[in-house]
Amino acid sequence: MTASDVVVTDEEIFEAHIDGKLSVELKSPLDTQRALSIAYTPGVAQVSRAIAADPSLAKKYTWAHRLVAVVSDGSAVLGLGDIGPSASLPVMEGKSALFKTFAGLNSIPIVLDTKDPDEIVETLIRLRPTFGAVNLEDISAPRCFEIERRVIEALDCPVMHDDQHGTAIVVLAALMGASRVLGRNQQSLKVVISGAGAAGVACANILLADGITDVTVLDSKGIVHTSRDDLNEFKADLAARTNPRGLTGGQAEALAGADVFLGVSAGKVDESLIATMADESIVFACSNPDPEIHPHIAAKYAAIVATGRSDFPNQINNVLAFPGVFRGALDAEATKITERMKVAAAEAIFSVVEPDLAPNKIVPSPLDPRVGPAVAAAVQAVAHEVDEPSTRRGSGSA
C-alpha cells in the first residue's frame, strides 16, 4: 500500500467527527413502564442496596470493573504537542472507539484541565469507583513517568501509559519480525532511538530487557551519555544503561554503522545519515503524522522500513497492543500490567504475522481480527506470573 492508495478528504474527516465519535448504547430497551421500573426506580434501588451491603457485587451489577478510563491532559498529543484538553478529546474518543472495536471493552475519555501531577493523581483516586482500568494517554515527559508510577501505586487496577508501553510493545514485535525476515540475531543489533521522551524511554527499556545491549538514545541535544550535565533524572538513568560504546555527538555519530533507526520524536533525520547505516538496515520512522524521514526515501537505503501511519506498509501502531493488553489484564482480574505481560503481548503480535512475514509485512495489519484475541490470551496467561529479568534470547534469529 502507498499513500495514493488511501485518499481521505478534509470534508470526510470533519464529517466523521461531528458530535464526536462515541455514543452510549443500551443493553435492553426502555420502551415499557415495566422496563423503566427495572432499569431505574424503583428496581435499581434494590441493586444499590445490595452493593452498599456487599461492595464486591459492583463487579457483577455495574460496568465499572471492565470500563477503561482514557485519561489525558492534552500536553503531548500525537505529534501535535501541547494542544490542551479540549483539542485532545477527539483523540481520546478515537482511543475509546478502538477499545470497543478491537477488544470489546467499554471506555470513557476523560480530559483534565490541569498539568499538575498531584491534581491528576488525586482526580483518578477520587474517580476509582467509576472504572476498572486506566489508559493514560498523551501526557508529556518527564511528568508522565511520575504520574504513571503514582497512579499505579495508588490504584488497585490495571494502569498503563500507552504512549510509553503500547509503543514499546509494538516496536519489539516489529523488530522480531524484521530480524526474522533478514535472518539477523535480534540481540546483536545496534539500535539508535531518536527521542528520549515517553516512548523513547519505554522502547529503550523493553529492548534492553529483551537482551539488546547496544542501544543509543538521542534527544534534541544529541546522544544521551553520562558526561552530559543537562540531563534530567530519567535521562541520566537512561544514559547509565545505554550507549555501551561511549558515543558522543549527534545523529551523525549515532547512525554511522547502526543497524536500526527508531524514530519516536517529532524530529527529522536527513537522507544522507540513513545512507551511513549498516547494510540491510532497519528504519522505523514512527512519528505521527509526519515520519522522521519519508518511507520512500528511507527505502533507498534500508532493507525494511516501517512507520506509524496507516497509508504505508508495516504500520507500527499501538492499536496492535493496548486493546488486547487491557482485555487480557481485565479478564485475568489483574491489578497491575507487568513487564512479563508486555513482552507476552509483543510475542503474541509477532506470532500472528509470523507465517506471512515479508519485508513489507513485519507486523499484522491493525485490522487483523486475530490480533486482539491473541494479545488478550497471551496477557491473561502470564498475568499472575512474577516479573523476572527477561531470559528470552535469539527469538529473532533465522
N, C-alpha and C positions, 0 to 999 in steps of 0.2 A: 504494500500500500504506500502511496506517496501523498503529498499534500493535496495534489489535484484530485485525488480520489474522494476526498471528503470536503465538500464545499458547503459551508453554512453561512447564511447571510445574517447581518445585524438584525434585520427585521424578525427573522426566525428566532434568534436568541432572545430578544426582548419580549416577543410574544409569549414564549415558553415560560417566562418568569413573571408574567402579570399575576398579581395577588399571591406570589410565592409559588413554591413547587410542592407544598405539602397540604394534606387535609386529614382530618380525623374521621375514620370510618367506624360505624357501629357493628358490633358482633351480632346483635339481634335488633330487629326493627322496633321502634317505639310508635306503633300505629294503633294501639288499643289502650283503653283505660287499664286493663289488666297488666299490659306490658309496662306502663308507666308506674304502676304500684309495685312492680317487682324491681325495676331498674332504679327507681328513685323512691320517694317517700310513698308509703311507709316501709316498704320491704327493705330498702337499703339500710335502715336503722338497725335491723337485726344483724346484718353483716358488720356494721360499725361496732355494735356492742360486742360481738364475738371477738373482733380484732382487739378491742380495748381490753378484754379479759385475757386474751392469748395473742400477743403481738406476732407470733410466728405464723398466724393464719393470714397475715397480709401477703405472704408469698403465694398463697392459694387463691385469694379472693381479690387481689388487685394486680395491676400490670407492673407495679414498681420494680419487682425483683428481676424482671427481664427488660426493663426500659433503660436505654443508654442515653445519658445526657451528653450532648456535643457542646463543649464549652470553649469559648474564645473571648479574648479581649480585643481582637482585631489589630494586634500590634505587628503581626508578621504574616500577612495573608498572601498565599501563593508566592509569586514573585513581585507582588504589588507593594509590599512593605506595610508600614503603619497607616492603615486607612480607616481605622476606627471600628467600633462595634456595629453600627448600622450598615456600613458598607460591607462588613464581613458576613452579615446574616445570609445573603444568597448562597455563600459557600457552605455555611453550616447547614442550611436547608438541603443543599445538594448532598452533603455528607449523610444526613438523615435518610434521604431518598436511597442512597447506596446501601445503608444498613438494611433497609426493608427489602430492597431488590435482591441483594446477594447473600443475606443471612436470615431473612425473615424476622428481623428484630425491629421492634418499635423504638423510636428515639425522638428526642426533642432538642432543637437547637436553643442554646442559652448564650446570649452575648452580654458581656458585662461591661458597664461603663466605668471601668477602673483598671489601672495597671498595677495597683498596689498588691503585692503578693499576699499580705496579711488579709486584705479585704476579699481577694479571690478565694483563698483557702477557707476563710470564715463563712463566706457565702455558700460554698459547697458543703461544708459541715452542716449548716442550717437546712440545706435542701436535701440532705441524705435520705429522708423517708420517701422522697418522690421518685428516686431512680435506683437502679441496681448496678450501674457501672458508669464510669466517666471516661469519655474520649476527649482529652484536652487537644486543642487544635489552634494552630496559627498564633502561638504566643511566642514572643521574641526571646532570643537568648541574650544574656545568660539567665534571665528571670525564669524561663521555662524549666530549667533544671531544678531550681529551688521549689517552684510551685508544684511540679510533679512529685518530688520527693516528699514534700509536706502533705500533699493530698493523699498519697499512698499511705503514709504513716497515720493519717487522721481517720481514714475511712476503711470500713471492713468490706470492701467490694473491689472488683477489678478496676484499675485505673491505668491509662496509657496515654502518653503524649504522642499522637500518631505521627507528627512531623519528625520526631526522633525515630521511634521504633518501627512504625509501619514502613517508613523509607528504608531503614536498615534491613528489615526482613526481606523486602523485595530485592534490594541490591544484592544481598547474599544469595538469594535464589537465582538471580540473573547471572551472578559470577559463577555459580555452579554450572549453569547452562553453557555459558561462554567457554569456561575451562574445558568442559567435556567436548564441545564442538571442536575446539582447537587442539585437543589432546594434550592439554597443559596440566601440570600439577598445580592445583589452586594455591596451595600453601607456599609455593616458591615465587609467586608473582610479586613484582614491585608495583605497589599501588600508590597513586597520588590522589589525594582528596582535596578538591578545591572548595573550601568553605569550612569554617570552624564554628559554625553555629549549631543549632539543634540537630539537624540532620547529619552534619559532618561529624560531630562528636559521636553520635549513636552509631553511624556507619563504621567509624574507626573502631569503636568498642566491639561491635559484633564480628568484624573481620579479624581483629586481634584474638578474640575469644575462639575463633574458628581455626586459629593456627597460622594465619598470615602474619609474618614477622616484619616484613619490610613495608611499612605504611608511613607515608609522608603527608603531612597536612599543611595546606596553605590557607592563610586568611588574607585580608585586604592589604596587609603589610608585608606579605611574603611567607616563607617557610616558618612554621611554628617549631622553634627549637629552644633548648634550655638556656641559651646565652641571652635571649631577649629579656629585656626588663620592662616590657609593656604588656605582659600577658595577665589576664585575669586568672582567678584560681582554677577555673575549669580548663583554660588553655594551658596553663602551667602544668597541670596534671597530665594533660594530653601530650605535652612536649616530653615529659619524663618517660612516656610509654611508647613513643613513636620515633620516627627518624633515626633508625639504628646506625645509618652511615654518617650521621652528623652533618647533614647538608645545611648550608645557609644560602641566603639569596632569595630568589623569587621563582616564578613559573619556569623560567628557562633552566635553572639549575635542578629543579624538581623533576621536570618532564624528560630531561635527557636520558635516554635508555630505559624509561619506565615502561612497564607492561600494560598498566591500567590507568586511565584518567577517569576519575569520578567527579563530576561537577554537581554540587548541591548548593550553589550560591547563585546570586544574580550577576556574577562577574562574567567576563568573556575570556576566551583563550584564542590566541592567534593561530592560524593555519600553520605557520612556519614552526611553531613549537610542537604541534602534533606530529609534524614531519620528523622531529628528532626522537620520537619514541622508538622503542624496540620493534623488531619485525613482528608481524602478526599481533599488533597491539589491540587493545580493547578500549573503546571510548564510550562512557556512559555520561551523556550531557543532559542532566535531569532537570535543570532549572525550567520552571514554567512561568509564563507561557513562552519565554524565549530561551532556547538552549544556549549553553556557553559557546557552542560552535554549531553551525548548521550541519545536520547529519550528512547531507550530500558532500560537503567539504571534508568532514572527518573521514568519510568512507574512501576518500582518495588515498589515505594512508593506513587506516585501521582495518583489521580483518573483521571486526564486529563492532557495530555502532548501535547504541540504544539511546532513547530519550524518555522524557516523561510525558510526551504528547501522544494523543490517540491517532494522529494522522500520519504516523510513520511506524515502521515495524519495530518490534522489541520495546514495547511501552513499559517502562518501569513505573508502575502506578500503584499507589498504596491500596487501591481497592482490591488488589490481589490478596492483601493481607488482613487489613483491620476488620472487615465483617466476620470472617471466619475465626479470627483470634478472639473477638468478643463473644461470638456464638459458642465457641468451644469452652471459654472460661465460664460463661454462664451455665452451659449445660453441665459442667463439672461442679458447679456451685463453688468455684474457687474464689478466694478473697483477694488474690493477687495474680498479676500476669508476670510470670517468672522468665528468666533468661532461657531456661530449657524450653518453655512454651514458644518463645520467639524463634529459636533455632528449629524446633519441630515444624513451625509454620513455614519457614523457608524451605525445609526439606520436602514438605508436602506440595508446595508450589512447584518445585523442581520435578517432583515425581509425576505431576500431571503432564508436563511438557516433554519429559524425558523420551518417550517413544517417538516423538516427532521433531527432535532437536535439529536445528539448521542455523546457519549464520543469521538468518532473518527471523528466527523463532527460538530465542533462548529462554523466553518466559511464555506462559499461556496468554491467550487473549483475556483481557478483563471481563469479556462477555462469556467466557467459557463456563458453563454451568457446573462443571466438576470442581472448580477451584474452591469455592466457599465451603462446600461439604467436606472436601479433603482436608482443608486447613482446620476446620472446626473439629473434625475427628482426631486429627493429629494433636491438636492443642489439648483437647479433652483427655486424651490418652496419657499425657505426661503432666497434667495439671497438678497432681499431688506428689510428684517426684521432688526431691530436694535438689536445689540448684547445685551443680558442681562445675568446676572448670571444664570447658569443652575438651573432649578426648577424640572428637571426630577428625580424622586426618585422611587426606588424599581422596576425598569424595569427588574432586574434580579431575582426577587422573583418568587417562584414557584406559 
